[in-house]
């Protein structure tokens, strides 16, 4: 019977510890948003540049492959 009464206390303690840990790490994570924005923009620019350079060659390969497919 004592185990049943202490289980809610353990659960409450676990939730309190988890909430405290979340609050402690939440502030540190917000500061890295500009870094992720920079990585996303750099990736988009890289993809656009590669597509601009290799676009005609990829289009030719695609059209050649489609022409070889028999109906």
PDB file of N, CA, C and O in Angstrom:
ATOM      1  N   UNK A   1       0.814  -1.179   0.000  1.00  0.00           N
ATOM      2  CA  UNK A   1       0.000   0.000   0.000  1.00  0.00           C
ATOM      3  C   UNK A   1       0.869   1.259   0.000  1.00  0.00           C
ATOM      4  O   UNK A   1       0.483   2.274  -0.579  1.00  0.00           O
ATOM      5  N   UNK A   2       2.023   1.204   0.635  1.00  0.00           N
ATOM      6  CA  UNK A   2       2.900   2.365   0.684  1.00  0.00           C
ATOM      7  C   UNK A   2       3.495   2.675  -0.688  1.00  0.00           C
ATOM      8  O   UNK A   2       3.771   3.835  -0.992  1.00  0.00           O
ATOM      9  N   UNK A   3       3.694   1.657  -1.514  1.00  0.00           N
ATOM     10  CA  UNK A   3       4.222   1.862  -2.861  1.00  0.00           C
ATOM     11  C   UNK A   3       3.239   2.678  -3.694  1.00  0.00           C
ATOM     12  O   UNK A   3       3.648   3.545  -4.466  1.00  0.00           O
ATOM     13  N   UNK A   4       1.945   2.405  -3.540  1.00  0.00           N
ATOM     14  CA  UNK A   4       0.946   3.141  -4.308  1.00  0.00           C
ATOM     15  C   UNK A   4       0.896   4.609  -3.909  1.00  0.00           C
ATOM     16  O   UNK A   4       0.657   5.469  -4.757  1.00  0.00           O
ATOM     17  N   UNK A   5       1.115   4.905  -2.658  1.00  0.00           N
ATOM     18  CA  UNK A   5       1.054   6.304  -2.235  1.00  0.00           C
ATOM     19  C   UNK A   5       2.326   7.058  -2.593  1.00  0.00           C
ATOM     20  O   UNK A   5       2.286   8.279  -2.743  1.00  0.00           O
ATOM     21  N   UNK A   6       3.455   6.367  -2.733  1.00  0.00           N
ATOM     22  CA  UNK A   6       4.691   7.067  -3.076  1.00  0.00           C
ATOM     23  C   UNK A   6       4.874   7.202  -4.589  1.00  0.00           C
ATOM     24  O   UNK A   6       5.693   8.004  -5.036  1.00  0.00           O
ATOM     25  N   UNK A   7       4.130   6.436  -5.381  1.00  0.00           N
ATOM     26  CA  UNK A   7       4.257   6.534  -6.836  1.00  0.00           C
ATOM     27  C   UNK A   7       3.886   7.916  -7.357  1.00  0.00           C
ATOM     28  O   UNK A   7       4.602   8.446  -8.206  1.00  0.00           O
ATOM     29  N   UNK A   8       2.795   8.527  -6.886  1.00  0.00           N
ATOM     30  CA  UNK A   8       2.508   9.891  -7.356  1.00  0.00           C
ATOM     31  C   UNK A   8       3.590  10.892  -6.962  1.00  0.00           C
ATOM     32  O   UNK A   8       3.861  11.837  -7.703  1.00  0.00           O
ATOM     33  N   UNK A   9       4.202  10.690  -5.810  1.00  0.00           N
ATOM     34  CA  UNK A   9       5.276  11.589  -5.392  1.00  0.00           C
ATOM     35  C   UNK A   9       6.482  11.452  -6.317  1.00  0.00           C
ATOM     36  O   UNK A   9       7.104  12.446  -6.692  1.00  0.00           O
ATOM     37  N   UNK A  10       6.802  10.225  -6.677  1.00  0.00           N
ATOM     38  CA  UNK A  10       7.932   9.993  -7.583  1.00  0.00           C
ATOM     39  C   UNK A  10       7.637  10.596  -8.952  1.00  0.00           C
ATOM     40  O   UNK A  10       8.503  11.219  -9.566  1.00  0.00           O
ATOM     41  N   UNK A  11       6.406  10.405  -9.423  1.00  0.00           N
ATOM     42  CA  UNK A  11       6.026  10.977 -10.718  1.00  0.00           C
ATOM     43  C   UNK A  11       6.089  12.496 -10.681  1.00  0.00           C
ATOM     44  O   UNK A  11       6.563  13.121 -11.630  1.00  0.00           O
ATOM     45  N   UNK A  12       5.620  13.089  -9.603  1.00  0.00           N
ATOM     46  CA  UNK A  12       5.655  14.541  -9.470  1.00  0.00           C
ATOM     47  C   UNK A  12       7.092  15.052  -9.402  1.00  0.00           C
ATOM     48  O   UNK A  12       7.414  16.084  -9.991  1.00  0.00           O
ATOM     49  N   UNK A  13       7.944  14.341  -8.693  1.00  0.00           N
ATOM     50  CA  UNK A  13       9.352  14.712  -8.613  1.00  0.00           C
ATOM     51  C   UNK A  13      10.018  14.615  -9.978  1.00  0.00           C
ATOM     52  O   UNK A  13      10.806  15.483 -10.355  1.00  0.00           O
ATOM     53  N   UNK A  14       9.700  13.559 -10.715  1.00  0.00           N
ATOM     54  CA  UNK A  14      10.250  13.386 -12.059  1.00  0.00           C
ATOM     55  C   UNK A  14       9.803  14.518 -12.982  1.00  0.00           C
ATOM     56  O   UNK A  14      10.614  15.062 -13.731  1.00  0.00           O
ATOM     57  N   UNK A  15       8.520  14.874 -12.931  1.00  0.00           N
ATOM     58  CA  UNK A  15       8.013  15.959 -13.766  1.00  0.00           C
ATOM     59  C   UNK A  15       8.651  17.297 -13.399  1.00  0.00           C
ATOM     60  O   UNK A  15       8.968  18.100 -14.276  1.00  0.00           O
ATOM     61  N   UNK A  16       8.836  17.531 -12.105  1.00  0.00           N
ATOM     62  CA  UNK A  16       9.464  18.778 -11.669  1.00  0.00           C
ATOM     63  C   UNK A  16      10.916  18.849 -12.139  1.00  0.00           C
ATOM     64  O   UNK A  16      11.378  19.901 -12.581  1.00  0.00           O
ATOM     65  N   UNK A  17      11.629  17.735 -12.044  1.00  0.00           N
ATOM     66  CA  UNK A  17      13.021  17.711 -12.496  1.00  0.00           C
ATOM     67  C   UNK A  17      13.109  17.905 -14.005  1.00  0.00           C
ATOM     68  O   UNK A  17      13.991  18.611 -14.494  1.00  0.00           O
ATOM     69  N   UNK A  18      12.195  17.278 -14.744  1.00  0.00           N
ATOM     70  CA  UNK A  18      12.181  17.434 -16.198  1.00  0.00           C
ATOM     71  C   UNK A  18      11.873  18.875 -16.586  1.00  0.00           C
ATOM     72  O   UNK A  18      12.502  19.420 -17.492  1.00  0.00           O
ATOM     73  N   UNK A  19      10.916  19.490 -15.912  1.00  0.00           N
ATOM     74  CA  UNK A  19      10.571  20.885 -16.199  1.00  0.00           C
ATOM     75  C   UNK A  19      11.743  21.810 -15.888  1.00  0.00           C
ATOM     76  O   UNK A  19      12.012  22.743 -16.644  1.00  0.00           O
ATOM     77  N   UNK A  20      12.438  21.562 -14.790  1.00  0.00           N
ATOM     78  CA  UNK A  20      13.591  22.389 -14.436  1.00  0.00           C
ATOM     79  C   UNK A  20      14.707  22.229 -15.461  1.00  0.00           C
ATOM     80  O   UNK A  20      15.358  23.208 -15.828  1.00  0.00           O
ATOM     81  N   UNK A  21      14.929  21.017 -15.920  1.00  0.00           N
ATOM     82  CA  UNK A  21      15.948  20.775 -16.940  1.00  0.00           C
ATOM     83  C   UNK A  21      15.574  21.458 -18.247  1.00  0.00           C
ATOM     84  O   UNK A  21      16.428  22.039 -18.917  1.00  0.00           O
ATOM     85  N   UNK A  22      14.297  21.389 -18.606  1.00  0.00           N
ATOM     86  CA  UNK A  22      13.833  22.026 -19.836  1.00  0.00           C
ATOM     87  C   UNK A  22      14.013  23.540 -19.758  1.00  0.00           C
ATOM     88  O   UNK A  22      14.450  24.163 -20.725  1.00  0.00           O
ATOM     89  N   UNK A  23      13.681  24.125 -18.628  1.00  0.00           N
ATOM     90  CA  UNK A  23      13.847  25.568 -18.467  1.00  0.00           C
ATOM     91  C   UNK A  23      15.313  25.966 -18.514  1.00  0.00           C
ATOM     92  O   UNK A  23      15.646  27.038 -19.020  1.00  0.00           O
ATOM     93  N   UNK A  24      16.189  25.123 -17.996  1.00  0.00           N
ATOM     94  CA  UNK A  24      17.614  25.441 -17.983  1.00  0.00           C
ATOM     95  C   UNK A  24      18.205  25.395 -19.387  1.00  0.00           C
ATOM     96  O   UNK A  24      19.086  26.195 -19.703  1.00  0.00           O
ATOM     97  N   UNK A  25      17.746  24.483 -20.233  1.00  0.00           N
ATOM     98  CA  UNK A  25      18.298  24.364 -21.583  1.00  0.00           C
ATOM     99  C   UNK A  25      17.566  25.230 -22.588  1.00  0.00           C
ATOM    100  O   UNK A  25      18.082  25.465 -23.681  1.00  0.00           O
ATOM    101  N   UNK A  26      16.390  25.705 -22.256  1.00  0.00           N
ATOM    102  CA  UNK A  26      15.588  26.475 -23.209  1.00  0.00           C
ATOM    103  C   UNK A  26      16.273  27.788 -23.584  1.00  0.00           C
ATOM    104  O   UNK A  26      16.266  28.165 -24.756  1.00  0.00           O
ATOM    105  N   UNK A  27      16.850  28.476 -22.636  1.00  0.00           N
ATOM    106  CA  UNK A  27      17.465  29.767 -22.908  1.00  0.00           C
ATOM    107  C   UNK A  27      18.708  29.636 -23.778  1.00  0.00           C
ATOM    108  O   UNK A  27      18.979  30.512 -24.599  1.00  0.00           O
ATOM    109  N   UNK A  28      19.457  28.576 -23.615  1.00  0.00           N
ATOM    110  CA  UNK A  28      20.674  28.400 -24.401  1.00  0.00           C
ATOM    111  C   UNK A  28      20.363  28.093 -25.859  1.00  0.00           C
ATOM    112  O   UNK A  28      21.131  28.478 -26.741  1.00  0.00           O
ATOM    113  N   UNK A  29      19.261  27.410 -26.132  1.00  0.00           N
ATOM    114  CA  UNK A  29      18.935  27.004 -27.490  1.00  0.00           C
ATOM    115  C   UNK A  29      18.466  28.171 -28.355  1.00  0.00           C
ATOM    116  O   UNK A  29      18.609  28.117 -29.577  1.00  0.00           O
ATOM    117  N   UNK A  30      17.920  29.203 -27.768  1.00  0.00           N
ATOM    118  CA  UNK A  30      17.385  30.312 -28.551  1.00  0.00           C
ATOM    119  C   UNK A  30      18.476  31.114 -29.240  1.00  0.00           C
ATOM    120  O   UNK A  30      18.213  31.730 -30.273  1.00  0.00           O
ATOM    121  N   UNK A  31      19.665  31.126 -28.716  1.00  0.00           N
ATOM    122  CA  UNK A  31      20.726  31.950 -29.273  1.00  0.00           C
ATOM    123  C   UNK A  31      21.306  31.442 -30.566  1.00  0.00           C
ATOM    124  O   UNK A  31      22.067  32.165 -31.209  1.00  0.00           O
ATOM    125  N   UNK A  32      20.983  30.230 -30.981  1.00  0.00           N
ATOM    126  CA  UNK A  32      21.602  29.653 -32.164  1.00  0.00           C
ATOM    127  C   UNK A  32      20.736  29.791 -33.412  1.00  0.00           C
ATOM    128  O   UNK A  32      21.079  29.229 -34.453  1.00  0.00           O
ATOM    129  N   UNK A  33      19.635  30.514 -33.340  1.00  0.00           N
ATOM    130  CA  UNK A  33      18.750  30.659 -34.498  1.00  0.00           C
ATOM    131  C   UNK A  33      19.468  31.317 -35.672  1.00  0.00           C
ATOM    132  O   UNK A  33      19.317  30.832 -36.793  1.00  0.00           O
ATOM    133  N   UNK A  34      20.240  32.391 -35.492  1.00  0.00           N
ATOM    134  CA  UNK A  34      20.928  32.971 -36.652  1.00  0.00           C
ATOM    135  C   UNK A  34      21.877  31.997 -37.340  1.00  0.00           C
ATOM    136  O   UNK A  34      22.056  32.067 -38.555  1.00  0.00           O
ATOM    137  N   UNK A  35      22.478  31.103 -36.591  1.00  0.00           N
ATOM    138  CA  UNK A  35      23.349  30.097 -37.199  1.00  0.00           C
ATOM    139  C   UNK A  35      22.584  29.158 -38.107  1.00  0.00           C
ATOM    140  O   UNK A  35      23.049  28.839 -39.202  1.00  0.00           O
ATOM    141  N   UNK A  36      21.416  28.708 -37.669  1.00  0.00           N
ATOM    142  CA  UNK A  36      20.608  27.818 -38.501  1.00  0.00           C
ATOM    143  C   UNK A  36      20.070  28.543 -39.723  1.00  0.00           C
ATOM    144  O   UNK A  36      19.964  27.953 -40.798  1.00  0.00           O
ATOM    145  N   UNK A  37      19.731  29.814 -39.569  1.00  0.00           N
ATOM    146  CA  UNK A  37      19.269  30.590 -40.718  1.00  0.00           C
ATOM    147  C   UNK A  37      20.394  30.718 -41.737  1.00  0.00           C
ATOM    148  O   UNK A  37      20.158  30.583 -42.937  1.00  0.00           O
ATOM    149  N   UNK A  38      21.604  30.975 -41.275  1.00  0.00           N
ATOM    150  CA  UNK A  38      22.746  31.102 -42.176  1.00  0.00           C
ATOM    151  C   UNK A  38      23.018  29.792 -42.905  1.00  0.00           C
ATOM    152  O   UNK A  38      23.273  29.804 -44.109  1.00  0.00           O
ATOM    153  N   UNK A  39      22.970  28.677 -42.210  1.00  0.00           N
ATOM    154  CA  UNK A  39      23.195  27.376 -42.845  1.00  0.00           C
ATOM    155  C   UNK A  39      22.122  27.097 -43.885  1.00  0.00           C
ATOM    156  O   UNK A  39      22.429  26.597 -44.967  1.00  0.00           O
ATOM    157  N   UNK A  40      20.868  27.412 -43.575  1.00  0.00           N
ATOM    158  CA  UNK A  40      19.775  27.183 -44.517  1.00  0.00           C
ATOM    159  C   UNK A  40      19.939  28.040 -45.761  1.00  0.00           C
ATOM    160  O   UNK A  40      19.773  27.549 -46.877  1.00  0.00           O
ATOM    161  N   UNK A  41      20.263  29.314 -45.584  1.00  0.00           N
ATOM    162  CA  UNK A  41      20.456  30.192 -46.739  1.00  0.00           C
ATOM    163  C   UNK A  41      21.648  29.764 -47.586  1.00  0.00           C
ATOM    164  O   UNK A  41      21.576  29.786 -48.814  1.00  0.00           O
ATOM    165  N   UNK A  42      22.737  29.378 -46.942  1.00  0.00           N
ATOM    166  CA  UNK A  42      23.909  28.932 -47.693  1.00  0.00           C
ATOM    167  C   UNK A  42      23.604  27.665 -48.479  1.00  0.00           C
ATOM    168  O   UNK A  42      24.063  27.515 -49.611  1.00  0.00           O
ATOM    169  N   UNK A  43      22.843  26.760 -47.898  1.00  0.00           N
ATOM    170  CA  UNK A  43      22.462  25.535 -48.606  1.00  0.00           C
ATOM    171  C   UNK A  43      21.579  25.854 -49.804  1.00  0.00           C
ATOM    172  O   UNK A  43      21.751  25.269 -50.873  1.00  0.00           O
ATOM    173  N   UNK A  44      20.635  26.776 -49.635  1.00  0.00           N
ATOM    174  CA  UNK A  44      19.754  27.155 -50.741  1.00  0.00           C
ATOM    175  C   UNK A  44      20.544  27.808 -51.870  1.00  0.00           C
ATOM    176  O   UNK A  44      20.284  27.537 -53.042  1.00  0.00           O
ATOM    177  N   UNK A  45      21.500  28.659 -51.534  1.00  0.00           N
ATOM    178  CA  UNK A  45      22.329  29.303 -52.556  1.00  0.00           C
ATOM    179  C   UNK A  45      23.189  28.272 -53.272  1.00  0.00           C
ATOM    180  O   UNK A  45      23.364  28.349 -54.488  1.00  0.00           O
ATOM    181  N   UNK A  46      23.723  27.318 -52.539  1.00  0.00           N
ATOM    182  CA  UNK A  46      24.543  26.271 -53.149  1.00  0.00           C
ATOM    183  C   UNK A  46      23.729  25.424 -54.120  1.00  0.00           C
ATOM    184  O   UNK A  46      24.197  25.117 -55.217  1.00  0.00           O
ATOM    185  N   UNK A  47      22.523  25.046 -53.728  1.00  0.00           N
ATOM    186  CA  UNK A  47      21.655  24.259 -54.612  1.00  0.00           C
ATOM    187  C   UNK A  47      21.289  25.067 -55.849  1.00  0.00           C
ATOM    188  O   UNK A  47      21.301  24.530 -56.957  1.00  0.00           O
ATOM    189  N   UNK A  48      20.968  26.335 -55.683  1.00  0.00           N
ATOM    190  CA  UNK A  48      20.616  27.181 -56.828  1.00  0.00           C
ATOM    191  C   UNK A  48      21.798  27.331 -57.779  1.00  0.00           C
ATOM    192  O   UNK A  48      21.617  27.293 -58.996  1.00  0.00           O
ATOM    193  N   UNK A  49      23.003  27.499 -57.242  1.00  0.00           N
ATOM    194  CA  UNK A  49      24.188  27.631 -58.086  1.00  0.00           C
ATOM    195  C   UNK A  49      24.468  26.341 -58.852  1.00  0.00           C
ATOM    196  O   UNK A  49      24.767  26.377 -60.045  1.00  0.00           O
ATOM    197  N   UNK A  50      24.372  25.209 -58.171  1.00  0.00           N
ATOM    198  CA  UNK A  50      24.592  23.931 -58.857  1.00  0.00           C
ATOM    199  C   UNK A  50      23.546  23.680 -59.924  1.00  0.00           C
ATOM    200  O   UNK A  50      23.860  23.156 -60.993  1.00  0.00           O
ATOM    201  N   UNK A  51      22.315  24.046 -59.645  1.00  0.00           N
ATOM    202  CA  UNK A  51      21.251  23.873 -60.629  1.00  0.00           C
ATOM    203  C   UNK A  51      21.465  24.788 -61.830  1.00  0.00           C
ATOM    204  O   UNK A  51      21.200  24.389 -62.964  1.00  0.00           O
ATOM    205  N   UNK A  52      21.935  25.996 -61.597  1.00  0.00           N
ATOM    206  CA  UNK A  52      22.196  26.920 -62.706  1.00  0.00           C
ATOM    207  C   UNK A  52      23.334  26.421 -63.584  1.00  0.00           C
ATOM    208  O   UNK A  52      23.292  26.573 -64.805  1.00  0.00           O
ATOM    209  N   UNK A  53      24.344  25.828 -62.970  1.00  0.00           N
ATOM    210  CA  UNK A  53      25.497  25.342 -63.733  1.00  0.00           C
ATOM    211  C   UNK A  53      25.179  24.024 -64.427  1.00  0.00           C
ATOM    212  O   UNK A  53      25.474  23.863 -65.612  1.00  0.00           O
ATOM    213  N   UNK A  54      24.585  23.087 -63.710  1.00  0.00           N
ATOM    214  CA  UNK A  54      24.369  21.744 -64.246  1.00  0.00           C
ATOM    215  C   UNK A  54      22.965  21.541 -64.797  1.00  0.00           C
ATOM    216  O   UNK A  54      22.645  20.445 -65.256  1.00  0.00           O
ATOM    217  N   UNK A  55      22.118  22.565 -64.765  1.00  0.00           N
ATOM    218  CA  UNK A  55      20.731  22.428 -65.212  1.00  0.00           C
ATOM    219  C   UNK A  55      20.576  21.939 -66.637  1.00  0.00           C
ATOM    220  O   UNK A  55      19.847  20.975 -66.869  1.00  0.00           O
ATOM    221  N   UNK A  56      21.239  22.572 -67.611  1.00  0.00           N
ATOM    222  CA  UNK A  56      21.091  22.110 -68.997  1.00  0.00           C
ATOM    223  C   UNK A  56      21.574  20.670 -69.209  1.00  0.00           C
ATOM    224  O   UNK A  56      20.954  19.910 -69.952  1.00  0.00           O
ATOM    225  N   UNK A  57      22.669  20.300 -68.562  1.00  0.00           N
ATOM    226  CA  UNK A  57      23.171  18.930 -68.709  1.00  0.00           C
ATOM    227  C   UNK A  57      22.194  17.930 -68.097  1.00  0.00           C
ATOM    228  O   UNK A  57      21.946  16.871 -68.673  1.00  0.00           O
ATOM    229  N   UNK A  58      21.639  18.263 -66.934  1.00  0.00           N
ATOM    230  CA  UNK A  58      20.664  17.371 -66.302  1.00  0.00           C
ATOM    231  C   UNK A  58      19.389  17.275 -67.127  1.00  0.00           C
ATOM    232  O   UNK A  58      18.783  16.207 -67.215  1.00  0.00           O
ATOM    233  N   UNK A  59      18.984  18.375 -67.727  1.00  0.00           N
ATOM    234  CA  UNK A  59      17.791  18.359 -68.581  1.00  0.00           C
ATOM    235  C   UNK A  59      18.021  17.484 -69.808  1.00  0.00           C
ATOM    236  O   UNK A  59      17.132  16.743 -70.227  1.00  0.00           O
ATOM    237  N   UNK A  60      19.220  17.575 -70.380  1.00  0.00           N
ATOM    238  CA  UNK A  60      19.551  16.722 -71.524  1.00  0.00           C
ATOM    239  C   UNK A  60      19.557  15.252 -71.152  1.00  0.00           C
ATOM    240  O   UNK A  60      19.049  14.422 -71.905  1.00  0.00           O
ATOM    241  N   UNK A  61      20.124  14.917 -69.998  1.00  0.00           N
ATOM    242  CA  UNK A  61      20.129  13.521 -69.548  1.00  0.00           C
ATOM    243  C   UNK A  61      18.714  13.014 -69.312  1.00  0.00           C
ATOM    244  O   UNK A  61      18.389  11.879 -69.663  1.00  0.00           O
ATOM    245  N   UNK A  62      17.880  13.845 -68.723  1.00  0.00           N
ATOM    246  CA  UNK A  62      16.500  13.448 -68.459  1.00  0.00           C
ATOM    247  C   UNK A  62      15.749  13.208 -69.764  1.00  0.00           C
ATOM    248  O   UNK A  62      15.062  12.197 -69.911  1.00  0.00           O
ATOM    249  N   UNK A  63      15.879  14.136 -70.710  1.00  0.00           N
ATOM    250  CA  UNK A  63      15.182  13.973 -71.987  1.00  0.00           C
ATOM    251  C   UNK A  63      15.675  12.749 -72.745  1.00  0.00           C
ATOM    252  O   UNK A  63      14.882  12.051 -73.376  1.00  0.00           O
ATOM    253  N   UNK A  64      16.966  12.484 -72.689  1.00  0.00           N
ATOM    254  CA  UNK A  64      17.528  11.306 -73.347  1.00  0.00           C
ATOM    255  C   UNK A  64      16.984  10.029 -72.711  1.00  0.00           C
ATOM    256  O   UNK A  64      16.658   9.078 -73.422  1.00  0.00           O
ATOM    257  N   UNK A  65      16.883   9.995 -71.402  1.00  0.00           N
ATOM    258  CA  UNK A  65      16.356   8.811 -70.718  1.00  0.00           C
ATOM    259  C   UNK A  65      14.881   8.613 -71.035  1.00  0.00           C
ATOM    260  O   UNK A  65      14.440   7.480 -71.224  1.00  0.00           O
ATOM    261  N   UNK A  66      14.110   9.696 -71.097  1.00  0.00           N
ATOM    262  CA  UNK A  66      12.683   9.589 -71.418  1.00  0.00           C
ATOM    263  C   UNK A  66      12.495   9.118 -72.854  1.00  0.00           C
ATOM    264  O   UNK A  66      11.583   8.339 -73.131  1.00  0.00           O
ATOM    265  N   UNK A  67      13.343   9.580 -73.770  1.00  0.00           N
ATOM    266  CA  UNK A  67      13.234   9.160 -75.172  1.00  0.00           C
ATOM    267  C   UNK A  67      13.522   7.672 -75.343  1.00  0.00           C
ATOM    268  O   UNK A  67      13.002   7.047 -76.268  1.00  0.00           O
ATOM    269  N   UNK A  68      14.339   7.100 -74.471  1.00  0.00           N
ATOM    270  CA  UNK A  68      14.685   5.680 -74.584  1.00  0.00           C
ATOM    271  C   UNK A  68      13.608   4.766 -74.014  1.00  0.00           C
ATOM    272  O   UNK A  68      13.631   3.562 -74.267  1.00  0.00           O
ATOM    273  N   UNK A  69      12.679   5.306 -73.260  1.00  0.00           N
ATOM    274  CA  UNK A  69      11.610   4.491 -72.681  1.00  0.00           C
ATOM    275  C   UNK A  69      10.586   4.201 -73.764  1.00  0.00           C
ATOM    276  O   UNK A  69      10.091   5.108 -74.434  1.00  0.00           O
ATOM    277  N   UNK A  70      10.277   2.920 -73.924  1.00  0.00           N
ATOM    278  CA  UNK A  70       9.287   2.553 -74.945  1.00  0.00           C
ATOM    279  C   UNK A  70       7.895   2.531 -74.325  1.00  0.00           C
ATOM    280  O   UNK A  70       7.724   2.103 -73.183  1.00  0.00           O
ATOM    281  N   UNK A  71       6.895   2.995 -75.085  1.00  0.00           N
ATOM    282  CA  UNK A  71       5.526   3.028 -74.541  1.00  0.00           C
ATOM    283  C   UNK A  71       4.912   1.668 -74.366  1.00  0.00           C
ATOM    284  O   UNK A  71       3.770   1.559 -73.919  1.00  0.00           O
TER     285      UNK A  71
END
